[in-house]
């Protein structure tokens, strides 16, 4: 009898959590498309008007926007919309993620094929590669330049009222094969606790990806 009561209680609890998750507000595909395109245009300085929208259930941290925890207290799930601008039938050009329950955009990225360097940037890249085939002082200087560009991007796009405390490299470049260009990601941390992740390419100084890792 006690076992039946326990099983019944577990079923009721699971059902209530499921209904709670299902009962969350959902902004819908049309609104997600609008928000996603606006975010893509803001981050990358473009003017895209058409996109395809996909709805997903993804794992996330319990404290993330829209998270629902139904089992392991350390793992949540949430419904998100992926707004994707196509470059061709087989290749995406831009993507953005939007939380279904709140309509908050949380990442945007562009395909590296979009990056077109100027002649000056090409010469800069070729000169670095010719002078330093292995990572050294000149590459460290270029990385510092990229780091400053990531900070300036956050300032230009979001004009944070809270001071920027630090910008730290994730070390992505360390696992890359040496080429004329390189990429790295930087955590840009604000005094109010907001954390952005900016992925950029050198020497174009263009953003490849941007996400909000923690919001104040």
Backbone torsions as a table, in degrees:
resi	resn	phi	psi	omega
1	UNK	NA	-44.9	179.9
2	UNK	-62.5	-37.5	179.6
3	UNK	-64.3	-40.3	178.8
4	UNK	-63.3	-41.6	-179.8
5	UNK	-64.4	-40.9	179.5
6	UNK	-63.5	-45.3	-180.0
7	UNK	-64.8	-40.9	179.2
8	UNK	-63.1	-42.2	178.8
9	UNK	-62.9	-40.9	179.9
10	UNK	-63.9	-40.7	179.8
11	UNK	-65.2	-43.2	-179.8
12	UNK	-63.4	-42.4	179.0
13	UNK	-63.7	-45.3	179.5
14	UNK	-61.8	-41.4	-179.8
15	UNK	-65.0	-41.4	-179.4
16	UNK	-65.2	-39.3	177.9
17	UNK	-67.1	-39.7	179.0
18	UNK	-63.6	-44.4	179.9
19	UNK	-66.4	-34.4	177.8
20	UNK	-63.1	-43.9	179.7
21	UNK	-65.8	-43.7	-178.5
22	UNK	-68.1	-27.9	-177.2
23	UNK	-82.5	0.0	179.0
24	UNK	-63.6	148.3	175.0
25	UNK	-61.8	142.2	178.3
26	UNK	-131.4	124.9	-174.7
27	UNK	-72.4	-21.1	178.7
28	UNK	88.3	160.8	-174.1
29	UNK	-64.3	-40.6	-176.2
30	UNK	-63.0	-45.6	179.9
31	UNK	-68.4	-39.2	178.4
32	UNK	-61.1	-41.6	177.8
33	UNK	-60.7	-44.7	179.5
34	UNK	-61.0	-47.8	-178.5
35	UNK	-66.9	-43.9	-178.9
36	UNK	-62.2	-44.5	178.9
37	UNK	-64.9	-40.1	177.9
38	UNK	-61.6	-39.8	-179.6
39	UNK	-68.9	-43.9	177.0
40	UNK	-58.4	-46.8	-178.8
41	UNK	-63.9	-36.2	179.7
42	UNK	-69.7	-48.4	-175.1
43	UNK	-69.1	-39.2	-172.6
44	UNK	-107.7	0.7	176.7
45	UNK	63.6	39.6	180.0
46	UNK	-116.8	-175.0	-178.6
47	UNK	-137.7	59.7	179.9
48	UNK	-78.9	143.0	-178.0
49	UNK	-125.1	-12.6	-177.8
50	UNK	-125.9	141.4	179.9
51	UNK	-158.4	160.4	173.0
52	UNK	-104.4	141.1	-175.5
53	UNK	-114.9	132.7	178.0
54	UNK	-123.0	140.0	-179.1
55	UNK	-107.4	127.4	-176.7
56	UNK	-131.0	156.5	166.2
57	UNK	-106.8	123.2	-177.7
58	UNK	-126.2	153.3	172.2
59	UNK	-75.4	148.2	179.9
60	UNK	-156.0	174.8	174.6
61	UNK	-73.0	149.2	-177.9
62	UNK	-58.9	-28.7	-178.1
63	UNK	-87.1	-3.5	179.6
64	UNK	-68.3	151.3	178.9
65	UNK	-56.2	127.7	177.0
66	UNK	82.4	4.1	-176.5
67	UNK	-70.8	140.9	173.8
68	UNK	-124.6	126.6	-179.4
69	UNK	-106.4	120.5	-177.5
70	UNK	-121.4	-8.9	-178.2
71	UNK	-141.8	-102.7	176.9
72	UNK	-59.5	121.4	-177.0
73	UNK	-65.4	-13.3	-179.6
74	UNK	-93.3	-3.9	-177.3
75	UNK	-128.9	130.7	175.6
76	UNK	-118.2	170.4	173.1
77	UNK	-132.5	153.4	176.7
78	UNK	-152.5	156.4	176.8
79	UNK	-92.8	131.2	179.1
80	UNK	-131.9	158.9	172.8
81	UNK	-110.7	132.7	173.2
82	UNK	-104.0	119.1	-179.2
83	UNK	-102.0	118.0	-170.4
84	UNK	-123.6	124.8	174.9
85	UNK	-97.3	124.3	-176.3
86	UNK	-86.1	142.2	171.3
87	UNK	-92.8	-35.5	175.3
88	UNK	-153.0	-175.4	-178.8
89	UNK	-64.1	-27.7	-176.1
90	UNK	-112.4	5.1	-175.1
91	UNK	-139.9	132.1	175.6
92	UNK	-87.8	154.0	-179.2
93	UNK	-109.2	-46.2	177.3
94	UNK	-138.0	152.1	174.9
95	UNK	-140.7	149.9	173.1
96	UNK	-143.4	148.7	176.7
97	UNK	-110.6	137.1	-179.0
98	UNK	-131.7	129.8	178.8
99	UNK	-71.8	125.9	-172.9
100	UNK	-64.8	-37.0	-174.4
101	UNK	-77.5	-28.2	-175.0
102	UNK	-116.0	-20.4	-176.6
103	UNK	78.8	14.6	-178.9
104	UNK	-86.8	124.5	175.5
105	UNK	-76.3	139.6	-175.9
106	UNK	-127.9	-8.3	170.9
107	UNK	-158.4	157.8	172.5
108	UNK	-148.6	145.2	177.9
109	UNK	-148.6	154.1	175.6
110	UNK	-125.3	153.3	179.0
111	UNK	-71.6	138.5	-177.6
112	UNK	-63.4	-19.9	178.7
113	UNK	-65.7	-16.2	178.1
114	UNK	-71.8	-22.8	-172.9
115	UNK	-73.9	119.3	176.1
116	UNK	-121.4	114.4	-177.2
117	UNK	-84.8	151.3	174.3
118	UNK	-75.1	166.7	177.5
119	UNK	-60.8	-37.3	179.5
120	UNK	-64.5	-41.9	178.7
121	UNK	-67.1	-39.7	177.7
122	UNK	-61.4	-43.2	179.1
123	UNK	-64.6	-39.8	178.5
124	UNK	-62.6	-43.1	-179.8
125	UNK	-66.5	-44.9	-179.5
126	UNK	-65.5	-36.6	179.4
127	UNK	-66.0	-43.3	179.0
128	UNK	-61.9	-45.4	-178.3
129	UNK	-65.3	-37.7	-179.1
130	UNK	-69.7	-35.7	-176.2
131	UNK	-85.4	-22.3	-174.1
132	UNK	-148.7	92.5	-175.8
133	UNK	-76.5	-21.0	175.1
134	UNK	-114.7	158.2	-177.3
135	UNK	-61.9	126.8	-178.9
136	UNK	-152.8	-155.8	-174.4
137	UNK	-61.2	-40.2	-179.2
138	UNK	-66.6	-37.2	176.6
139	UNK	-69.3	-36.6	177.4
140	UNK	-62.4	-39.6	178.1
141	UNK	-65.4	-39.6	177.8
142	UNK	-65.9	-38.5	178.3
143	UNK	-64.3	-40.3	177.7
144	UNK	-62.8	-36.5	177.1
145	UNK	-64.2	-41.4	179.1
146	UNK	-66.8	-39.0	178.5
147	UNK	-60.6	-45.7	178.7
148	UNK	-63.7	-35.0	178.5
149	UNK	-65.3	-35.8	179.1
150	UNK	-66.5	-39.3	177.8
151	UNK	-65.3	-44.5	-178.8
152	UNK	-64.7	-35.1	177.8
153	UNK	-60.4	-45.8	179.4
154	UNK	-62.8	-42.2	178.6
155	UNK	-61.7	-45.1	-176.6
156	UNK	-68.6	-39.2	-174.0
157	UNK	-82.4	-35.7	-170.6
158	UNK	-121.0	-6.6	178.8
159	UNK	38.6	58.3	-174.1
160	UNK	-61.5	131.5	176.0
161	UNK	-72.5	-29.0	179.1
162	UNK	-84.9	135.8	-177.2
163	UNK	-62.9	148.5	175.5
164	UNK	-81.8	121.0	-177.5
165	UNK	-81.7	-45.9	-172.9
166	UNK	-160.4	153.1	170.4
167	UNK	-128.8	118.6	-174.3
168	UNK	-120.3	133.9	178.0
169	UNK	-71.5	145.3	174.5
170	UNK	-86.0	-7.5	179.6
171	UNK	78.6	20.8	-179.0
172	UNK	-59.6	-36.3	-177.8
173	UNK	-62.0	-26.7	-174.7
174	UNK	-66.4	-25.5	-178.9
175	UNK	-98.9	6.0	-177.1
176	UNK	-93.4	148.1	173.3
177	UNK	-70.4	138.7	-177.9
178	UNK	-65.4	123.4	177.2
179	UNK	-138.0	-176.2	-179.8
180	UNK	-69.3	-25.6	177.0
181	UNK	-121.0	163.7	173.1
182	UNK	-149.0	164.1	-178.1
183	UNK	-124.9	151.7	171.0
184	UNK	-154.9	160.2	177.8
185	UNK	-114.5	146.9	-177.0
186	UNK	-132.0	131.6	169.8
187	UNK	-82.8	121.6	176.4
188	UNK	-108.3	113.7	-172.1
189	UNK	-107.0	128.1	178.0
190	UNK	-97.2	158.9	-179.4
191	UNK	-61.8	-29.6	-178.3
192	UNK	-79.7	1.0	177.6
193	UNK	101.0	-8.1	177.5
194	UNK	-68.4	137.3	178.7
195	UNK	-127.1	121.4	175.0
196	UNK	-106.3	150.7	172.7
197	UNK	-119.6	117.4	-176.5
198	UNK	-115.9	124.5	177.6
199	UNK	-109.0	124.9	-173.8
200	UNK	-132.7	160.7	176.8
201	UNK	-112.1	139.0	172.4
202	UNK	-106.4	138.7	7.9
203	UNK	-100.7	11.2	179.5
204	UNK	-68.4	-24.1	-177.2
205	UNK	58.9	29.3	178.1
206	UNK	-96.4	146.2	-179.2
207	UNK	-79.5	128.4	174.7
208	UNK	-96.2	-32.4	-179.8
209	UNK	-154.1	150.3	179.4
210	UNK	-145.9	135.6	177.5
211	UNK	-147.6	155.6	175.1
212	UNK	-97.7	107.3	-177.4
213	UNK	-82.6	-30.8	176.7
214	UNK	-154.4	134.4	-178.7
215	UNK	-114.4	137.7	178.9
216	UNK	-75.8	NA	NA
